[in-house]
């Protein structure tokens, strides 16, 4: 890519009135030529003040859709853009000034690059658990990976076009980014994880919200596996083994102070996978 390509930042937003203003403020402070950067927020049918808040910033492009999920919102944004590089983050993230420069520099050598997440706050057990979970999944080592979350992820536009963008069958903020990365990887494109390129993420603060996320993630992972060609019996067998190992998994994955929360998280993840098997493998409403 050229040293300073045209960059589009796409941010889906749904009922994000509590966080979207801080996200926009950080994006407007990014150190990148303003004539080579566009910021697109896609309001995903919010019912709060999200749309009004975004509308207060004339340099930010606001697009609107009926509530269809973040995959659909991101597609609407990047397909309506002019960027040679397309960068994604979320409305509950705060980016540093050097964010775009760091991602674009990596796109000179790879087709997809993503970075790490740091907690905007870590005052509650739920926030500490969420950060520990992410650190366990991604670590602090620069390397090539198979998938990364879309809250800090950049693509060459040609790669998005080749893959067809996000699969809009994913209606929730879970697994849609892994699905896209998986399809991109199958086409021979490398995905680089560079932990030094980080954004601040406002993790959920309440245990109940964390459990809902676990359940949603478990369910949508089953959609990912079905689309990847897996079958009912192997998935049911893996789930049975996982259920038996739940206490052990909670004990070894997280520290003692978070063990009870970890166990509840793993249980809700399994319950979500059961829902996913019923919905995506058996075709039953849950």
C-alpha positions as CSV (number, residue, x, y, z in Angstrom):
1,X,0.0,0.0,0.0
2,X,1.0,3.6,-0.4
3,X,2.5,5.2,2.8
4,X,-0.6,7.2,3.6
5,X,-3.6,5.4,1.9
6,X,-7.1,6.7,2.2
7,X,-8.5,5.1,5.4
8,X,-12.1,4.5,6.4
9,X,-13.0,3.9,10.0
10,X,-16.3,2.0,10.4
11,X,-18.0,1.9,13.8
12,X,-21.4,0.1,14.4
13,X,-23.4,1.6,17.2
14,X,-26.5,0.3,19.0
15,X,-27.9,1.9,22.1
16,X,-24.5,3.3,22.8
17,X,-25.4,6.7,24.2
18,X,-23.2,6.1,27.3
19,X,-20.0,5.5,25.3
20,X,-20.3,6.8,21.7
21,X,-19.3,10.4,22.5
22,X,-15.9,9.3,24.0
23,X,-15.3,7.0,21.0
24,X,-15.9,9.8,18.5
25,X,-13.8,12.2,20.5
26,X,-10.8,9.8,20.3
27,X,-11.3,9.2,16.6
28,X,-11.3,12.9,15.8
29,X,-8.0,13.2,17.7
30,X,-6.3,10.6,15.6
31,X,-3.0,11.8,14.1
32,X,-3.6,11.1,10.4
33,X,-4.1,13.5,7.5
34,X,-7.7,14.5,7.7
35,X,-8.1,14.6,3.9
36,X,-7.2,10.9,3.8
37,X,-9.4,9.7,6.6
38,X,-13.2,9.3,6.8
39,X,-15.1,8.2,9.9
40,X,-18.4,6.3,9.4
41,X,-20.8,5.5,12.2
42,X,-23.7,3.2,11.4
43,X,-26.6,3.4,13.8
44,X,-28.1,0.0,14.0
45,X,-31.7,1.1,14.9
46,X,-30.9,2.5,18.3
47,X,-33.8,3.5,20.6
48,X,-31.8,5.8,22.8
49,X,-29.9,9.0,22.0
50,X,-27.0,7.4,20.1
51,X,-28.1,8.8,16.7
52,X,-28.5,12.3,18.1
53,X,-25.1,12.2,19.7
54,X,-23.4,11.1,16.5
55,X,-25.2,13.8,14.6
56,X,-23.6,16.5,16.7
57,X,-20.3,15.9,14.9
58,X,-20.4,17.2,11.3
59,X,-17.1,15.6,10.3
60,X,-18.5,12.2,11.1
61,X,-20.6,10.5,8.5
62,X,-23.8,9.0,10.1
63,X,-25.6,6.1,8.3
64,X,-28.7,4.4,9.6
65,X,-30.3,1.0,9.3
66,X,-33.1,-1.0,11.0
67,X,-31.7,-3.2,13.8
68,X,-29.9,-5.9,12.0
69,X,-26.8,-6.5,14.0
70,X,-23.1,-5.3,13.8
71,X,-22.2,-7.5,10.8
72,X,-24.8,-5.8,8.7
73,X,-23.9,-2.4,10.0
74,X,-20.2,-2.8,9.3
75,X,-21.0,-4.0,5.7
76,X,-23.2,-1.0,5.1
77,X,-20.3,1.3,6.3
78,X,-17.4,-0.1,4.4
79,X,-19.3,-0.8,1.2
80,X,-20.3,2.9,1.2
81,X,-16.7,4.1,1.8
82,X,-13.8,5.2,-0.3
83,X,-11.0,3.8,1.9
84,X,-8.1,1.7,0.5
85,X,-7.7,0.5,4.1
86,X,-10.8,-0.2,6.2
87,X,-10.4,-0.1,9.9
88,X,-13.0,-1.3,12.4
89,X,-13.6,-0.5,16.1
90,X,-16.6,-0.4,18.4
91,X,-18.6,2.3,20.0
92,X,-17.4,1.3,23.4
93,X,-13.8,1.8,22.5
94,X,-11.4,4.7,22.8
95,X,-8.5,4.8,20.3
96,X,-5.1,6.4,20.9
97,X,-3.8,9.2,18.6
98,X,-1.3,7.0,16.8
99,X,-3.8,4.2,16.2
100,X,-4.3,4.6,12.4
101,X,-0.6,5.2,11.7
102,X,0.3,1.9,13.5
103,X,-2.3,-0.2,11.6
104,X,-1.5,1.3,8.2
105,X,2.2,0.7,8.7
106,X,1.5,-3.0,9.2
107,X,-0.7,-3.2,6.1
108,X,2.4,-2.5,4.0
109,X,3.4,-6.0,4.8
110,X,0.2,-8.0,5.6
111,X,-3.3,-8.0,4.4
112,X,-5.0,-7.9,7.8
113,X,-3.8,-6.6,11.2
114,X,-5.4,-6.3,14.6
115,X,-4.3,-5.2,18.0
116,X,-5.0,-5.6,21.6
117,X,-7.6,-4.3,24.0
118,X,-6.8,-2.7,27.4
119,X,-9.5,-2.0,30.0
120,X,-10.9,1.5,30.2
121,X,-11.7,0.5,33.8
122,X,-11.0,-2.5,36.0
123,X,-12.9,-1.7,39.2
124,X,-15.3,-4.6,39.2
125,X,-14.8,-8.4,39.2
126,X,-16.5,-8.5,35.8
127,X,-14.1,-6.0,34.3
128,X,-11.1,-7.8,35.7
129,X,-12.4,-11.1,34.5
130,X,-13.1,-9.8,31.0
131,X,-9.5,-8.5,30.6
132,X,-8.0,-11.7,32.0
133,X,-10.1,-13.7,29.5
134,X,-8.9,-11.6,26.6
135,X,-5.2,-11.7,27.7
136,X,-5.5,-15.5,28.0
137,X,-6.9,-15.7,24.4
138,X,-4.6,-13.4,22.6
139,X,-1.6,-12.8,24.9
140,X,1.2,-10.2,24.4
141,X,3.2,-11.7,21.6
142,X,3.3,-10.4,18.1
143,X,2.4,-13.3,15.8
144,X,0.2,-14.6,13.0
145,X,-3.2,-15.8,14.1
146,X,-6.4,-17.3,12.7
147,X,-8.9,-14.7,14.0
148,X,-9.1,-11.5,15.9
149,X,-12.0,-9.4,17.3
150,X,-13.3,-6.5,15.1
151,X,-13.0,-3.8,17.8
152,X,-9.4,-3.3,16.7
153,X,-9.0,-4.7,13.2
154,X,-7.8,-3.4,9.8
155,X,-8.1,-4.8,6.3
156,X,-6.9,-4.0,2.9
157,X,-10.1,-3.1,1.0
158,X,-9.4,-5.7,-1.7
159,X,-9.4,-8.4,1.0
160,X,-12.8,-7.4,2.3
161,X,-14.1,-7.3,-1.3
162,X,-12.7,-10.7,-2.1
163,X,-14.2,-12.3,1.1
164,X,-17.6,-10.5,0.6
165,X,-17.4,-8.8,4.0
166,X,-19.2,-9.9,7.1
167,X,-21.7,-12.7,7.0
168,X,-25.0,-11.1,7.9
169,X,-26.5,-14.3,9.2
170,X,-24.7,-13.3,12.4
171,X,-27.2,-11.0,14.2
172,X,-25.2,-10.5,17.4
173,X,-21.9,-9.1,18.5
174,X,-20.2,-12.4,18.7
175,X,-18.4,-14.7,16.2
176,X,-19.1,-12.6,13.1
177,X,-15.5,-11.3,13.2
178,X,-14.1,-14.8,13.7
179,X,-16.2,-16.0,10.7
180,X,-14.8,-13.3,8.4
181,X,-11.2,-13.9,9.6
182,X,-11.6,-17.6,9.0
183,X,-12.8,-17.1,5.4
184,X,-10.0,-14.6,4.8
185,X,-7.4,-17.0,6.1
186,X,-8.8,-19.8,3.8
187,X,-8.0,-17.5,0.9
188,X,-4.4,-17.4,1.8
189,X,-4.3,-14.0,3.6
190,X,-2.2,-13.7,6.8
191,X,-3.7,-12.1,9.9
192,X,-1.2,-10.3,12.1
193,X,-1.7,-9.7,15.8
194,X,0.3,-6.8,17.0
195,X,-0.4,-6.2,20.8
196,X,1.5,-2.9,20.8
197,X,-1.4,-1.4,18.8
198,X,-4.1,-1.2,21.5
199,X,-7.4,0.5,22.1
200,X,-9.2,1.0,25.4
201,X,-12.4,-1.0,25.8
202,X,-15.2,-0.3,28.2
203,X,-15.8,-3.8,29.5
204,X,-19.1,-4.7,31.1
205,X,-19.1,-3.9,34.7
206,X,-21.9,-6.2,36.0
207,X,-21.8,-9.9,36.5
208,X,-25.2,-10.4,34.9
209,X,-24.1,-8.6,31.7
210,X,-21.0,-10.8,31.6
211,X,-23.1,-13.9,31.9
212,X,-25.4,-12.8,29.0
213,X,-22.3,-12.2,26.9
214,X,-21.0,-15.7,27.7
215,X,-24.4,-17.2,26.7
216,X,-24.5,-15.3,23.5
217,X,-21.0,-16.2,22.6
218,X,-21.6,-19.8,23.2
219,X,-24.6,-19.8,21.0
220,X,-23.1,-18.0,18.1
221,X,-19.9,-20.1,18.2
222,X,-22.2,-23.0,17.2
223,X,-23.3,-21.0,14.1
224,X,-19.7,-20.5,13.3
225,X,-19.0,-24.2,13.6
226,X,-22.0,-25.2,11.5
227,X,-20.9,-22.8,8.8
228,X,-17.4,-24.2,9.0
229,X,-18.8,-27.7,8.1
230,X,-19.0,-29.3,11.6
231,X,-21.8,-31.8,12.3
232,X,-24.2,-32.4,15.2
233,X,-22.6,-35.5,16.8
234,X,-19.0,-34.2,17.1
235,X,-20.3,-30.9,18.5
236,X,-22.6,-32.7,21.0
237,X,-19.7,-35.0,22.1
238,X,-17.3,-32.0,22.6
239,X,-20.0,-30.2,24.6
240,X,-20.5,-33.3,26.8
241,X,-16.7,-33.4,27.6
242,X,-16.6,-29.7,28.2
243,X,-19.5,-29.9,30.7
244,X,-17.6,-32.6,32.6
245,X,-14.5,-30.5,32.7
246,X,-16.1,-27.3,33.8
247,X,-14.7,-27.1,37.3
248,X,-11.2,-27.9,36.1
249,X,-11.4,-25.3,33.4
250,X,-12.5,-22.6,35.8
251,X,-9.7,-23.5,38.2
252,X,-6.8,-23.5,35.7
253,X,-7.8,-20.6,33.4
254,X,-8.2,-17.9,36.0
255,X,-6.8,-16.9,39.4
256,X,-8.4,-17.9,42.7
257,X,-10.1,-14.6,43.3
258,X,-12.1,-15.0,40.1
259,X,-12.7,-18.7,40.2
260,X,-16.4,-18.5,41.2
261,X,-17.1,-15.9,38.4
262,X,-15.1,-18.1,36.0
263,X,-17.2,-21.1,36.8
264,X,-20.4,-19.2,36.2
265,X,-19.0,-17.8,32.9
266,X,-18.1,-21.3,31.7
267,X,-21.5,-22.7,32.7
268,X,-23.3,-19.9,30.8
269,X,-21.1,-20.5,27.8
270,X,-22.1,-24.2,27.8
271,X,-25.8,-23.2,28.1
272,X,-25.3,-20.9,25.1
273,X,-23.8,-23.8,23.2
274,X,-26.7,-26.0,24.0
275,X,-29.0,-23.2,22.6
276,X,-26.8,-23.0,19.6
277,X,-27.0,-26.7,18.9
278,X,-30.8,-26.6,19.1
279,X,-31.0,-23.5,16.9
280,X,-28.3,-24.0,14.3
281,X,-27.9,-27.8,14.1
282,X,-31.5,-28.9,14.9
283,X,-33.3,-25.9,13.6
284,X,-35.3,-25.4,16.8
285,X,-36.2,-22.0,18.2
286,X,-34.8,-21.4,21.6
